[in-house]
């Protein structure tokens, strides 16, 4: 049997409508967080904010006259920057900026790049390897799975020299040097 609600509890319940509960974008957010194995929700909200600001900036640039030199220069700079980061596929169309979302940023995270480069089977394993310090980008060891990899750094994602995983891969490929074991 349920007890009778106290006065202040009844007052609080009058303010909450359980029938038409407003669901914010939570289901989509949880789906993205799971798909890309994002551990911090703040990262996802930052990606959303950045994507929104990029779309708004592109709209402001589009409002300027098409032949104006300022628009041509700024749209070229924006498209070049987004292409270098890897958020858009080509740097010739300003309409591509409207398709940028938080998922665009998530696809540039280090675990996703590792799976795409066939360094790991799945994102969970890639995240674990990164946190344990087995992965480097260029010369730096990266321990943060939220690291965004640009197009130019994509080729420099490798295993750390002292990593046991690198040794296993080299042994499997019969490419391990005896000198490395010393």
C-alpha positions in Angstrom: 0.0 0.0 0.0 1.3 3.4 -0.9 1.4 6.1 1.8 -0.5 9.3 1.5 1.7 12.1 0.0 2.7 15.0 2.3 1.6 18.6 1.4 4.9 19.7 0.0 5.2 16.5 -2.1 1.8 17.1 -3.6 2.8 20.7 -4.5 5.9 19.4 -6.2 4.0 16.8 -8.2 1.6 19.4 -9.5 4.5 21.0 -11.4 5.6 17.8 -13.1 3.5 16.3 -15.9 4.2 12.6 -16.2 1.9 12.1 -19.1 3.5 14.5 -21.6 7.1 14.2 -20.5 9.3 16.2 -22.7 12.0 14.0 -24.0 15.0 16.1 -25.1 17.5 14.6 -27.6 18.6 12.1 -25.0 17.9 8.9 -27.0 19.9 10.1 -30.0 22.7 11.3 -27.6 22.9 8.0 -25.8 23.0 6.2 -29.2 26.0 8.3 -30.4 27.8 8.0 -27.0 27.5 4.2 -27.3 28.4 3.9 -31.0 31.6 5.9 -30.6 32.4 4.8 -27.0 32.5 8.4 -25.7 33.1 8.2 -22.0 32.5 11.9 -21.1 29.2 13.4 -22.1 30.9 16.9 -22.0 32.9 15.8 -25.1 29.7 15.2 -27.0 28.2 18.5 -25.9 31.4 20.3 -27.0 31.2 18.5 -30.4 27.6 19.6 -30.8 28.4 23.2 -29.9 31.3 23.3 -32.3 29.2 21.8 -35.1 26.5 24.4 -34.5 29.0 27.3 -34.5 30.5 26.0 -37.8 27.1 25.8 -39.4 26.1 29.3 -38.1 29.4 30.8 -39.4 28.9 29.2 -42.8 25.4 30.7 -42.9 26.8 34.1 -42.1 29.4 33.8 -44.9 26.6 32.7 -47.3 24.6 35.8 -46.6 27.4 38.0 -48.0 27.3 38.8 -51.7 28.8 35.9 -53.8 31.2 38.1 -55.7 32.5 40.0 -52.6 36.3 39.3 -52.0 35.8 39.0 -48.3 33.3 36.1 -48.8 35.5 34.3 -51.2 38.5 34.6 -48.8 36.6 33.6 -45.7 34.8 30.7 -47.3 38.1 29.4 -48.7 39.7 29.7 -45.2 36.8 27.9 -43.5 36.6 25.1 -46.1 40.4 24.6 -46.0 40.4 24.4 -42.2 37.5 21.9 -42.1 39.1 19.8 -44.8 42.4 19.7 -42.9 40.7 18.6 -39.8 38.8 16.0 -41.8 35.2 17.1 -41.1 34.4 17.6 -44.8 35.3 15.4 -47.8 36.2 18.2 -50.3 37.1 21.8 -49.9 35.1 23.2 -52.8 31.5 23.3 -51.6 30.2 25.6 -48.8 27.0 23.5 -48.6 29.0 20.7 -47.0 29.3 22.7 -43.8 25.6 22.3 -43.1 26.1 18.5 -42.9 28.7 18.8 -40.1 27.4 17.3 -36.8 28.8 15.9 -33.6 29.2 12.6 -35.3 31.6 14.3 -37.8 33.9 15.1 -34.8 33.4 11.6 -33.3 34.6 10.0 -36.5 37.9 11.9 -36.2 38.6 10.5 -32.7 41.7 8.3 -32.2 39.9 5.0 -31.5 37.8 5.3 -34.6 40.8 6.0 -36.7 42.6 3.0 -35.2 39.7 0.7 -36.1 39.5 2.3 -39.6 43.3 1.6 -40.1 42.7 -2.0 -38.9 45.0 -1.6 -35.9 42.1 -2.9 -33.6 39.0 -5.0 -34.1 36.6 -2.7 -32.3 36.4 0.7 -30.7 36.3 -0.7 -27.1 39.7 -2.5 -27.6 41.2 0.6 -29.2 40.0 2.8 -26.3 41.6 0.4 -23.9 44.9 0.3 -25.7 45.0 4.1 -25.9 44.3 4.5 -22.2 47.1 2.0 -21.4 49.6 4.0 -23.4 50.2 1.6 -26.3 49.5 4.2 -29.1 51.4 7.2 -30.3 50.5 9.9 -32.8 53.7 11.1 -34.4 56.3 11.2 -31.6 53.8 11.7 -28.7 52.2 9.0 -26.7 48.5 9.7 -26.5 46.5 8.4 -23.5 43.3 10.3 -24.2 40.7 8.6 -26.4 39.1 12.0 -27.2 42.2 13.0 -29.2 41.0 14.3 -32.6 43.2 13.1 -35.5 43.6 15.4 -38.5 44.1 14.2 -42.0 47.9 14.9 -41.9 48.3 13.0 -38.6 46.2 10.0 -39.7 49.3 8.3 -41.3 51.3 8.7 -38.1 49.1 6.7 -35.8 51.3 3.8 -34.7 52.2 1.6 -31.7 54.7 2.7 -29.1 58.1 1.1 -29.7 58.1 -0.6 -26.3 54.5 -1.9 -26.7 53.9 -5.6 -26.3 51.2 -5.3 -28.9 53.7 -4.0 -31.5 56.0 -7.0 -30.7 53.1 -9.4 -31.2 52.2 -7.8 -34.5 55.8 -7.9 -35.7 56.1 -11.6 -34.7 53.0 -12.4 -36.5 54.2 -10.8 -39.7 57.7 -12.3 -39.3 59.2 -8.8 -39.3 60.5 -8.7 -35.7 64.2 -7.8 -35.4 66.3 -9.7 -32.8 67.9 -6.5 -31.9 64.6 -5.0 -30.7 64.4 -7.7 -28.0 67.5 -6.4 -26.3 
